[in-house]
């Protein structure tokens, strides 16, 4: 850099620091469904072929459950 550039750079105001704290907005999420809506329970069972382990031939166990509205 040349001398005039250095002098101009030193005369400049310092760059403001970035805030370290991020502003976090609270997400409103989903609204609750109306209570008068009918609730339908739907159980989807596996087929007899899917309920038997292909490796050992024993009955399989339930390892998960999913619930949604």
mmCIF file of the N, C-alpha and C atoms, coordinates in Angstrom:
data_MODEL
# 
_entry.id   MODEL 
# 
loop_
_atom_site.group_PDB 
_atom_site.id 
_atom_site.type_symbol 
_atom_site.label_atom_id 
_atom_site.label_alt_id 
_atom_site.label_comp_id 
_atom_site.label_asym_id 
_atom_site.label_entity_id 
_atom_site.label_seq_id 
_atom_site.pdbx_PDB_ins_code 
_atom_site.Cartn_x 
_atom_site.Cartn_y 
_atom_site.Cartn_z 
_atom_site.occupancy 
_atom_site.B_iso_or_equiv 
_atom_site.pdbx_formal_charge 
_atom_site.auth_seq_id 
_atom_site.auth_comp_id 
_atom_site.auth_asym_id 
_atom_site.auth_atom_id 
_atom_site.pdbx_PDB_model_num 
ATOM 1   N N  . UNK A 1 1  ? 0.835   -1.182  0.000  1.00 0.00 ? 1  UNK A N  1 
ATOM 2   C CA . UNK A 1 1  ? 0.000   0.000   0.000  1.00 0.00 ? 1  UNK A CA 1 
ATOM 3   C C  . UNK A 1 1  ? 0.878   1.243   0.000  1.00 0.00 ? 1  UNK A C  1 
ATOM 4   N N  . UNK A 1 2  ? 0.341   2.253   -0.609 1.00 0.00 ? 2  UNK A N  1 
ATOM 5   C CA . UNK A 1 2  ? 1.073   3.516   -0.624 1.00 0.00 ? 2  UNK A CA 1 
ATOM 6   C C  . UNK A 1 2  ? 0.751   4.298   0.648  1.00 0.00 ? 2  UNK A C  1 
ATOM 7   N N  . UNK A 1 3  ? 1.526   5.301   0.915  1.00 0.00 ? 3  UNK A N  1 
ATOM 8   C CA . UNK A 1 3  ? 1.365   6.111   2.122  1.00 0.00 ? 3  UNK A CA 1 
ATOM 9   C C  . UNK A 1 3  ? -0.005  6.780   2.189  1.00 0.00 ? 3  UNK A C  1 
ATOM 10  N N  . UNK A 1 4  ? -0.532  7.372   1.124  1.00 0.00 ? 4  UNK A N  1 
ATOM 11  C CA . UNK A 1 4  ? -1.873  7.983   1.222  1.00 0.00 ? 4  UNK A CA 1 
ATOM 12  C C  . UNK A 1 4  ? -2.950  6.942   1.560  1.00 0.00 ? 4  UNK A C  1 
ATOM 13  N N  . UNK A 1 5  ? -2.795  5.743   1.025  1.00 0.00 ? 5  UNK A N  1 
ATOM 14  C CA . UNK A 1 5  ? -3.776  4.692   1.327  1.00 0.00 ? 5  UNK A CA 1 
ATOM 15  C C  . UNK A 1 5  ? -3.733  4.308   2.804  1.00 0.00 ? 5  UNK A C  1 
ATOM 16  N N  . UNK A 1 6  ? -2.540  4.187   3.339  1.00 0.00 ? 6  UNK A N  1 
ATOM 17  C CA . UNK A 1 6  ? -2.365  3.834   4.744  1.00 0.00 ? 6  UNK A CA 1 
ATOM 18  C C  . UNK A 1 6  ? -2.954  4.917   5.629  1.00 0.00 ? 6  UNK A C  1 
ATOM 19  N N  . UNK A 1 7  ? -2.702  6.179   5.290  1.00 0.00 ? 7  UNK A N  1 
ATOM 20  C CA . UNK A 1 7  ? -3.227  7.276   6.083  1.00 0.00 ? 7  UNK A CA 1 
ATOM 21  C C  . UNK A 1 7  ? -4.755  7.324   6.013  1.00 0.00 ? 7  UNK A C  1 
ATOM 22  N N  . UNK A 1 8  ? -5.317  7.090   4.834  1.00 0.00 ? 8  UNK A N  1 
ATOM 23  C CA . UNK A 1 8  ? -6.779  7.100   4.685  1.00 0.00 ? 8  UNK A CA 1 
ATOM 24  C C  . UNK A 1 8  ? -7.394  5.947   5.476  1.00 0.00 ? 8  UNK A C  1 
ATOM 25  N N  . UNK A 1 9  ? -6.731  4.821   5.454  1.00 0.00 ? 9  UNK A N  1 
ATOM 26  C CA . UNK A 1 9  ? -7.236  3.645   6.174  1.00 0.00 ? 9  UNK A CA 1 
ATOM 27  C C  . UNK A 1 9  ? -7.168  3.873   7.678  1.00 0.00 ? 9  UNK A C  1 
ATOM 28  N N  . UNK A 1 10 ? -6.131  4.501   8.171  1.00 0.00 ? 10 UNK A N  1 
ATOM 29  C CA . UNK A 1 10 ? -6.007  4.736   9.614  1.00 0.00 ? 10 UNK A CA 1 
ATOM 30  C C  . UNK A 1 10 ? -6.980  5.817   10.087 1.00 0.00 ? 10 UNK A C  1 
ATOM 31  N N  . UNK A 1 11 ? -7.401  6.709   9.211  1.00 0.00 ? 11 UNK A N  1 
ATOM 32  C CA . UNK A 1 11 ? -8.344  7.759   9.572  1.00 0.00 ? 11 UNK A CA 1 
ATOM 33  C C  . UNK A 1 11 ? -9.783  7.259   9.582  1.00 0.00 ? 11 UNK A C  1 
ATOM 34  N N  . UNK A 1 12 ? -9.995  6.110   8.977  1.00 0.00 ? 12 UNK A N  1 
ATOM 35  C CA . UNK A 1 12 ? -11.352 5.560   8.909  1.00 0.00 ? 12 UNK A CA 1 
ATOM 36  C C  . UNK A 1 12 ? -11.832 5.095   10.272 1.00 0.00 ? 12 UNK A C  1 
ATOM 37  N N  . UNK A 1 13 ? -13.129 5.171   10.482 1.00 0.00 ? 13 UNK A N  1 
ATOM 38  C CA . UNK A 1 13 ? -13.710 4.711   11.753 1.00 0.00 ? 13 UNK A CA 1 
ATOM 39  C C  . UNK A 1 13 ? -13.592 3.191   11.843 1.00 0.00 ? 13 UNK A C  1 
ATOM 40  N N  . UNK A 1 14 ? -13.409 2.666   13.034 1.00 0.00 ? 14 UNK A N  1 
ATOM 41  C CA . UNK A 1 14 ? -13.293 1.208   13.168 1.00 0.00 ? 14 UNK A CA 1 
ATOM 42  C C  . UNK A 1 14 ? -14.595 0.511   12.775 1.00 0.00 ? 14 UNK A C  1 
ATOM 43  N N  . UNK A 1 15 ? -14.432 -0.683  12.250 1.00 0.00 ? 15 UNK A N  1 
ATOM 44  C CA . UNK A 1 15 ? -15.585 -1.492  11.837 1.00 0.00 ? 15 UNK A CA 1 
ATOM 45  C C  . UNK A 1 15 ? -16.295 -1.994  13.092 1.00 0.00 ? 15 UNK A C  1 
ATOM 46  N N  . UNK A 1 16 ? -17.617 -1.803  13.178 1.00 0.00 ? 16 UNK A N  1 
ATOM 47  C CA . UNK A 1 16 ? -18.322 -2.275  14.382 1.00 0.00 ? 16 UNK A CA 1 
ATOM 48  C C  . UNK A 1 16 ? -18.269 -3.806  14.466 1.00 0.00 ? 16 UNK A C  1 
ATOM 49  N N  . UNK A 1 17 ? -18.140 -4.280  15.692 1.00 0.00 ? 17 UNK A N  1 
ATOM 50  C CA . UNK A 1 17 ? -18.079 -5.727  15.902 1.00 0.00 ? 17 UNK A CA 1 
ATOM 51  C C  . UNK A 1 17 ? -19.452 -6.339  15.715 1.00 0.00 ? 17 UNK A C  1 
ATOM 52  N N  . UNK A 1 18 ? -19.463 -7.550  15.236 1.00 0.00 ? 18 UNK A N  1 
ATOM 53  C CA . UNK A 1 18 ? -20.722 -8.270  15.077 1.00 0.00 ? 18 UNK A CA 1 
ATOM 54  C C  . UNK A 1 18 ? -21.202 -8.728  16.449 1.00 0.00 ? 18 UNK A C  1 
ATOM 55  N N  . UNK A 1 19 ? -22.508 -8.673  16.661 1.00 0.00 ? 19 UNK A N  1 
ATOM 56  C CA . UNK A 1 19 ? -23.007 -9.159  17.961 1.00 0.00 ? 19 UNK A CA 1 
ATOM 57  C C  . UNK A 1 19 ? -22.795 -10.675 18.059 1.00 0.00 ? 19 UNK A C  1 
ATOM 58  N N  . UNK A 1 20 ? -22.347 -11.101 19.214 1.00 0.00 ? 20 UNK A N  1 
ATOM 59  C CA . UNK A 1 20 ? -22.102 -12.535 19.403 1.00 0.00 ? 20 UNK A CA 1 
ATOM 60  C C  . UNK A 1 20 ? -23.391 -13.271 19.715 1.00 0.00 ? 20 UNK A C  1 
ATOM 61  N N  . UNK A 1 21 ? -24.382 -12.542 20.169 1.00 0.00 ? 21 UNK A N  1 
ATOM 62  C CA . UNK A 1 21 ? -25.652 -13.149 20.549 1.00 0.00 ? 21 UNK A CA 1 
ATOM 63  C C  . UNK A 1 21 ? -26.615 -13.078 19.370 1.00 0.00 ? 21 UNK A C  1 
ATOM 64  N N  . UNK A 1 22 ? -27.166 -14.221 18.983 1.00 0.00 ? 22 UNK A N  1 
ATOM 65  C CA . UNK A 1 22 ? -28.126 -14.229 17.887 1.00 0.00 ? 22 UNK A CA 1 
ATOM 66  C C  . UNK A 1 22 ? -29.520 -14.032 18.452 1.00 0.00 ? 22 UNK A C  1 
ATOM 67  N N  . UNK A 1 23 ? -30.321 -13.291 17.710 1.00 0.00 ? 23 UNK A N  1 
ATOM 68  C CA . UNK A 1 23 ? -31.701 -13.075 18.123 1.00 0.00 ? 23 UNK A CA 1 
ATOM 69  C C  . UNK A 1 23 ? -32.491 -14.335 17.739 1.00 0.00 ? 23 UNK A C  1 
ATOM 70  N N  . UNK A 1 24 ? -33.154 -14.921 18.689 1.00 0.00 ? 24 UNK A N  1 
ATOM 71  C CA . UNK A 1 24 ? -33.913 -16.141 18.454 1.00 0.00 ? 24 UNK A CA 1 
ATOM 72  C C  . UNK A 1 24 ? -35.390 -15.805 18.489 1.00 0.00 ? 24 UNK A C  1 
ATOM 73  N N  . UNK A 1 25 ? -36.065 -16.105 17.386 1.00 0.00 ? 25 UNK A N  1 
ATOM 74  C CA . UNK A 1 25 ? -37.507 -15.904 17.346 1.00 0.00 ? 25 UNK A CA 1 
ATOM 75  C C  . UNK A 1 25 ? -38.187 -17.169 17.812 1.00 0.00 ? 25 UNK A C  1 
ATOM 76  N N  . UNK A 1 26 ? -39.198 -16.990 18.607 1.00 0.00 ? 26 UNK A N  1 
ATOM 77  C CA . UNK A 1 26 ? -39.951 -18.145 19.071 1.00 0.00 ? 26 UNK A CA 1 
ATOM 78  C C  . UNK A 1 26 ? -40.960 -18.519 17.989 1.00 0.00 ? 26 UNK A C  1 
ATOM 79  N N  . UNK A 1 27 ? -40.876 -19.755 17.527 1.00 0.00 ? 27 UNK A N  1 
ATOM 80  C CA . UNK A 1 27 ? -41.788 -20.230 16.494 1.00 0.00 ? 27 UNK A CA 1 
ATOM 81  C C  . UNK A 1 27 ? -43.138 -20.506 17.129 1.00 0.00 ? 27 UNK A C  1 
ATOM 82  N N  . UNK A 1 28 ? -44.213 -20.012 16.526 1.00 0.00 ? 28 UNK A N  1 
ATOM 83  C CA . UNK A 1 28 ? -45.522 -20.198 17.149 1.00 0.00 ? 28 UNK A CA 1 
ATOM 84  C C  . UNK A 1 28 ? -45.994 -21.645 17.141 1.00 0.00 ? 28 UNK A C  1 
ATOM 85  N N  . UNK A 1 29 ? -45.461 -22.464 16.247 1.00 0.00 ? 29 UNK A N  1 
ATOM 86  C CA . UNK A 1 29 ? -45.880 -23.866 16.192 1.00 0.00 ? 29 UNK A CA 1 
ATOM 87  C C  . UNK A 1 29 ? -47.254 -24.003 15.567 1.00 0.00 ? 29 UNK A C  1 
ATOM 88  N N  . UNK A 1 30 ? -47.745 -25.190 15.571 1.00 0.00 ? 30 UNK A N  1 
ATOM 89  C CA . UNK A 1 30 ? -49.066 -25.430 15.001 1.00 0.00 ? 30 UNK A CA 1 
ATOM 90  C C  . UNK A 1 30 ? -50.140 -25.104 16.016 1.00 0.00 ? 30 UNK A C  1 
ATOM 91  N N  . UNK A 1 31 ? -51.260 -24.651 15.487 1.00 0.00 ? 31 UNK A N  1 
ATOM 92  C CA . UNK A 1 31 ? -52.409 -24.377 16.327 1.00 0.00 ? 31 UNK A CA 1 
ATOM 93  C C  . UNK A 1 31 ? -53.042 -25.712 16.736 1.00 0.00 ? 31 UNK A C  1 
ATOM 94  N N  . UNK A 1 32 ? -53.642 -25.758 17.890 1.00 0.00 ? 32 UNK A N  1 
ATOM 95  C CA . UNK A 1 32 ? -54.338 -26.967 18.333 1.00 0.00 ? 32 UNK A CA 1 
ATOM 96  C C  . UNK A 1 32 ? -55.585 -27.164 17.481 1.00 0.00 ? 32 UNK A C  1 
ATOM 97  N N  . UNK A 1 33 ? -55.891 -28.412 17.185 1.00 0.00 ? 33 UNK A N  1 
ATOM 98  C CA . UNK A 1 33 ? -57.094 -28.709 16.411 1.00 0.00 ? 33 UNK A CA 1 
ATOM 99  C C  . UNK A 1 33 ? -58.323 -28.528 17.301 1.00 0.00 ? 33 UNK A C  1 
ATOM 100 N N  . UNK A 1 34 ? -59.458 -28.169 16.710 1.00 0.00 ? 34 UNK A N  1 
ATOM 101 C CA . UNK A 1 34 ? -60.676 -27.997 17.510 1.00 0.00 ? 34 UNK A CA 1 
ATOM 102 C C  . UNK A 1 34 ? -61.071 -29.291 18.217 1.00 0.00 ? 34 UNK A C  1 
ATOM 103 N N  . UNK A 1 35 ? -61.551 -29.178 19.444 1.00 0.00 ? 35 UNK A N  1 
ATOM 104 C CA . UNK A 1 35 ? -61.906 -30.344 20.255 1.00 0.00 ? 35 UNK A CA 1 
ATOM 105 C C  . UNK A 1 35 ? -63.096 -31.102 19.672 1.00 0.00 ? 35 UNK A C  1 
ATOM 106 N N  . UNK A 1 36 ? -63.949 -30.418 18.906 1.00 0.00 ? 36 UNK A N  1 
ATOM 107 C CA . UNK A 1 36 ? -65.134 -31.101 18.373 1.00 0.00 ? 36 UNK A CA 1 
ATOM 108 C C  . UNK A 1 36 ? -64.834 -31.976 17.152 1.00 0.00 ? 36 UNK A C  1 
ATOM 109 N N  . UNK A 1 37 ? -63.619 -31.910 16.637 1.00 0.00 ? 37 UNK A N  1 
ATOM 110 C CA . UNK A 1 37 ? -63.272 -32.792 15.515 1.00 0.00 ? 37 UNK A CA 1 
ATOM 111 C C  . UNK A 1 37 ? -63.225 -34.240 15.998 1.00 0.00 ? 37 UNK A C  1 
ATOM 112 N N  . UNK A 1 38 ? -63.735 -35.168 15.186 1.00 0.00 ? 38 UNK A N  1 
ATOM 113 C CA . UNK A 1 38 ? -63.687 -36.574 15.611 1.00 0.00 ? 38 UNK A CA 1 
ATOM 114 C C  . UNK A 1 38 ? -62.249 -37.100 15.560 1.00 0.00 ? 38 UNK A C  1 
ATOM 115 N N  . UNK A 1 39 ? -61.897 -37.893 16.529 1.00 0.00 ? 39 UNK A N  1 
ATOM 116 C CA . UNK A 1 39 ? -60.581 -38.534 16.568 1.00 0.00 ? 39 UNK A CA 1 
ATOM 117 C C  . UNK A 1 39 ? -60.743 -39.956 16.052 1.00 0.00 ? 39 UNK A C  1 
ATOM 118 N N  . UNK A 1 40 ? -59.920 -40.329 15.111 1.00 0.00 ? 40 UNK A N  1 
ATOM 119 C CA . UNK A 1 40 ? -60.002 -41.658 14.513 1.00 0.00 ? 40 UNK A CA 1 
ATOM 120 C C  . UNK A 1 40 ? -58.708 -42.393 14.823 1.00 0.00 ? 40 UNK A C  1 
ATOM 121 N N  . UNK A 1 41 ? -58.829 -43.517 15.489 1.00 0.00 ? 41 UNK A N  1 
ATOM 122 C CA . UNK A 1 41 ? -57.661 -44.334 15.777 1.00 0.00 ? 41 UNK A CA 1 
ATOM 123 C C  . UNK A 1 41 ? -57.539 -45.365 14.672 1.00 0.00 ? 41 UNK A C  1 
ATOM 124 N N  . UNK A 1 42 ? -56.384 -45.402 14.043 1.00 0.00 ? 42 UNK A N  1 
ATOM 125 C CA . UNK A 1 42 ? -56.169 -46.320 12.941 1.00 0.00 ? 42 UNK A CA 1 
ATOM 126 C C  . UNK A 1 42 ? -54.934 -47.161 13.255 1.00 0.00 ? 42 UNK A C  1 
ATOM 127 N N  . UNK A 1 43 ? -55.143 -48.456 13.402 1.00 0.00 ? 43 UNK A N  1 
ATOM 128 C CA . UNK A 1 43 ? -54.054 -49.380 13.674 1.00 0.00 ? 43 UNK A CA 1 
ATOM 129 C C  . UNK A 1 43 ? -53.765 -50.124 12.374 1.00 0.00 ? 43 UNK A C  1 
ATOM 130 N N  . UNK A 1 44 ? -52.548 -50.000 11.908 1.00 0.00 ? 44 UNK A N  1 
ATOM 131 C CA . UNK A 1 44 ? -52.156 -50.674 10.679 1.00 0.00 ? 44 UNK A CA 1 
ATOM 132 C C  . UNK A 1 44 ? -51.274 -51.857 11.074 1.00 0.00 ? 44 UNK A C  1 
ATOM 133 N N  . UNK A 1 45 ? -51.841 -53.025 10.983 1.00 0.00 ? 45 UNK A N  1 
ATOM 134 C CA . UNK A 1 45 ? -51.116 -54.240 11.364 1.00 0.00 ? 45 UNK A CA 1 
ATOM 135 C C  . UNK A 1 45 ? -50.300 -54.752 10.181 1.00 0.00 ? 45 UNK A C  1 
ATOM 136 N N  . UNK A 1 46 ? -49.239 -55.453 10.492 1.00 0.00 ? 46 UNK A N  1 
ATOM 137 C CA . UNK A 1 46 ? -48.423 -56.030 9.426  1.00 0.00 ? 46 UNK A CA 1 
ATOM 138 C C  . UNK A 1 46 ? -49.084 -57.307 8.895  1.00 0.00 ? 46 UNK A C  1 
ATOM 139 N N  . UNK A 1 47 ? -48.687 -57.665 7.693  1.00 0.00 ? 47 UNK A N  1 
ATOM 140 C CA . UNK A 1 47 ? -49.205 -58.898 7.104  1.00 0.00 ? 47 UNK A CA 1 
ATOM 141 C C  . UNK A 1 47 ? -48.570 -60.080 7.833  1.00 0.00 ? 47 UNK A C  1 
ATOM 142 N N  . UNK A 1 48 ? -49.173 -61.268 7.771  1.00 0.00 ? 48 UNK A N  1 
ATOM 143 C CA . UNK A 1 48 ? -48.578 -62.435 8.448  1.00 0.00 ? 48 UNK A CA 1 
ATOM 144 C C  . UNK A 1 48 ? -47.137 -62.702 8.014  1.00 0.00 ? 48 UNK A C  1 
ATOM 145 N N  . UNK A 1 49 ? -46.832 -62.415 6.753  1.00 0.00 ? 49 UNK A N  1 
ATOM 146 C CA . UNK A 1 49 ? -45.448 -62.627 6.287  1.00 0.00 ? 49 UNK A CA 1 
ATOM 147 C C  . UNK A 1 49 ? -44.484 -61.634 6.931  1.00 0.00 ? 49 UNK A C  1 
ATOM 148 N N  . UNK A 1 50 ? -44.955 -60.420 7.204  1.00 0.00 ? 50 UNK A N  1 
ATOM 149 C CA . UNK A 1 50 ? -44.107 -59.396 7.809  1.00 0.00 ? 50 UNK A CA 1 
ATOM 150 C C  . UNK A 1 50 ? -43.939 -59.604 9.309  1.00 0.00 ? 50 UNK A C  1 
ATOM 151 N N  . UNK A 1 51 ? -44.818 -60.371 9.941  1.00 0.00 ? 51 UNK A N  1 
ATOM 152 C CA . UNK A 1 51 ? -44.763 -60.583 11.381 1.00 0.00 ? 51 UNK A CA 1 
ATOM 153 C C  . UNK A 1 51 ? -43.809 -61.719 11.770 1.00 0.00 ? 51 UNK A C  1 
ATOM 154 N N  . UNK A 1 52 ? -43.226 -62.378 10.786 1.00 0.00 ? 52 UNK A N  1 
ATOM 155 C CA . UNK A 1 52 ? -42.292 -63.482 11.047 1.00 0.00 ? 52 UNK A CA 1 
ATOM 156 C C  . UNK A 1 52 ? -40.911 -63.046 10.569 1.00 0.00 ? 52 UNK A C  1 
ATOM 157 N N  . UNK A 1 53 ? -39.916 -63.235 11.420 1.00 0.00 ? 53 UNK A N  1 
ATOM 158 C CA . UNK A 1 53 ? -38.542 -62.886 11.090 1.00 0.00 ? 53 UNK A CA 1 
ATOM 159 C C  . UNK A 1 53 ? -38.031 -63.814 9.982  1.00 0.00 ? 53 UNK A C  1 
ATOM 160 N N  . UNK A 1 54 ? -37.478 -63.226 8.928  1.00 0.00 ? 54 UNK A N  1 
ATOM 161 C CA . UNK A 1 54 ? -36.955 -64.020 7.813  1.00 0.00 ? 54 UNK A CA 1 
ATOM 162 C C  . UNK A 1 54 ? -35.681 -64.769 8.209  1.00 0.00 ? 54 UNK A C  1 
ATOM 163 N N  . UNK A 1 55 ? -34.978 -64.265 9.207  1.00 0.00 ? 55 UNK A N  1 
ATOM 164 C CA . UNK A 1 55 ? -33.719 -64.893 9.620  1.00 0.00 ? 55 UNK A CA 1 
ATOM 165 C C  . UNK A 1 55 ? -33.907 -66.092 10.530 1.00 0.00 ? 55 UNK A C  1 
ATOM 166 N N  . UNK A 1 56 ? -34.743 -65.936 11.577 1.00 0.00 ? 56 UNK A N  1 
ATOM 167 C CA . UNK A 1 56 ? -34.861 -67.010 12.570 1.00 0.00 ? 56 UNK A CA 1 
ATOM 168 C C  . UNK A 1 56 ? -36.234 -67.673 12.569 1.00 0.00 ? 56 UNK A C  1 
ATOM 169 N N  . UNK A 1 57 ? -37.221 -67.067 11.923 1.00 0.00 ? 57 UNK A N  1 
ATOM 170 C CA . UNK A 1 57 ? -38.551 -67.670 11.854 1.00 0.00 ? 57 UNK A CA 1 
ATOM 171 C C  . UNK A 1 57 ? -39.440 -67.379 13.049 1.00 0.00 ? 57 UNK A C  1 
ATOM 172 N N  . UNK A 1 58 ? -38.955 -66.584 14.020 1.00 0.00 ? 58 UNK A N  1 
ATOM 173 C CA . UNK A 1 58 ? -39.758 -66.247 15.199 1.00 0.00 ? 58 UNK A CA 1 
ATOM 174 C C  . UNK A 1 58 ? -40.630 -65.031 14.907 1.00 0.00 ? 58 UNK A C  1 
ATOM 175 N N  . UNK A 1 59 ? -41.653 -64.850 15.746 1.00 0.00 ? 59 UNK A N  1 
ATOM 176 C CA . UNK A 1 59 ? -42.540 -63.700 15.601 1.00 0.00 ? 59 UNK A CA 1 
ATOM 177 C C  . UNK A 1 59 ? -41.771 -62.424 15.947 1.00 0.00 ? 59 UNK A C  1 
ATOM 178 N N  . UNK A 1 60 ? -41.979 -61.378 15.142 1.00 0.00 ? 60 UNK A N  1 
ATOM 179 C CA . UNK A 1 60 ? -41.279 -60.114 15.378 1.00 0.00 ? 60 UNK A CA 1 
ATOM 180 C C  . UNK A 1 60 ? -41.950 -59.318 16.503 1.00 0.00 ? 60 UNK A C  1 
ATOM 181 N N  . UNK A 1 61 ? -41.205 -58.415 17.100 1.00 0.00 ? 61 UNK A N  1 
ATOM 182 C CA . UNK A 1 61 ? -41.718 -57.582 18.194 1.00 0.00 ? 61 UNK A CA 1 
ATOM 183 C C  . UNK A 1 61 ? -41.954 -56.157 17.676 1.00 0.00 ? 61 UNK A C  1 
ATOM 184 N N  . UNK A 1 62 ? -42.867 -55.446 18.269 1.00 0.00 ? 62 UNK A N  1 
ATOM 185 C CA . UNK A 1 62 ? -43.126 -54.061 17.912 1.00 0.00 ? 62 UNK A CA 1 
ATOM 186 C C  . UNK A 1 62 ? -41.985 -53.212 18.476 1.00 0.00 ? 62 UNK A C  1 
ATOM 187 N N  . UNK A 1 63 ? -41.324 -52.453 17.594 1.00 0.00 ? 63 UNK A N  1 
ATOM 188 C CA . UNK A 1 63 ? -40.208 -51.633 18.061 1.00 0.00 ? 63 UNK A CA 1 
ATOM 189 C C  . UNK A 1 63 ? -40.476 -50.144 17.857 1.00 0.00 ? 63 UNK A C  1 
ATOM 190 N N  . UNK A 1 64 ? -41.674 -49.805 17.411 1.00 0.00 ? 64 UNK A N  1 
ATOM 191 C CA . UNK A 1 64 ? -41.981 -48.392 17.203 1.00 0.00 ? 64 UNK A CA 1 
ATOM 192 C C  . UNK A 1 64 ? -43.464 -48.138 17.240 1.00 0.00 ? 64 UNK A C  1 
ATOM 193 N N  . UNK A 1 65 ? -43.798 -46.888 17.507 1.00 0.00 ? 65 UNK A N  1 
ATOM 194 C CA . UNK A 1 65 ? -45.184 -46.461 17.585 1.00 0.00 ? 65 UNK A CA 1 
ATOM 195 C C  . UNK A 1 65 ? -45.225 -45.019 17.127 1.00 0.00 ? 65 UNK A C  1 
ATOM 196 N N  . UNK A 1 66 ? -46.156 -44.685 16.254 1.00 0.00 ? 66 UNK A N  1 
ATOM 197 C CA . UNK A 1 66 ? -46.252 -43.328 15.757 1.00 0.00 ? 66 UNK A CA 1 
ATOM 198 C C  . UNK A 1 66 ? -47.651 -42.802 15.973 1.00 0.00 ? 66 UNK A C  1 
ATOM 199 N N  . UNK A 1 67 ? -47.741 -41.560 16.433 1.00 0.00 ? 67 UNK A N  1 
ATOM 200 C CA . UNK A 1 67 ? -49.025 -40.949 16.705 1.00 0.00 ? 67 UNK A CA 1 
ATOM 201 C C  . UNK A 1 67 ? -49.027 -39.566 16.078 1.00 0.00 ? 67 UNK A C  1 
ATOM 202 N N  . UNK A 1 68 ? -50.112 -39.215 15.389 1.00 0.00 ? 68 UNK A N  1 
ATOM 203 C CA . UNK A 1 68 ? -50.203 -37.886 14.802 1.00 0.00 ? 68 UNK A CA 1 
ATOM 204 C C  . UNK A 1 68 ? -51.652 -37.447 14.724 1.00 0.00 ? 68 UNK A C  1 
ATOM 205 N N  . UNK A 1 69 ? -51.846 -36.138 14.531 1.00 0.00 ? 69 UNK A N  1 
ATOM 206 C CA . UNK A 1 69 ? -53.190 -35.589 14.366 1.00 0.00 ? 69 UNK A CA 1 
ATOM 207 C C  . UNK A 1 69 ? -53.289 -35.025 12.970 1.00 0.00 ? 69 UNK A C  1 
# 
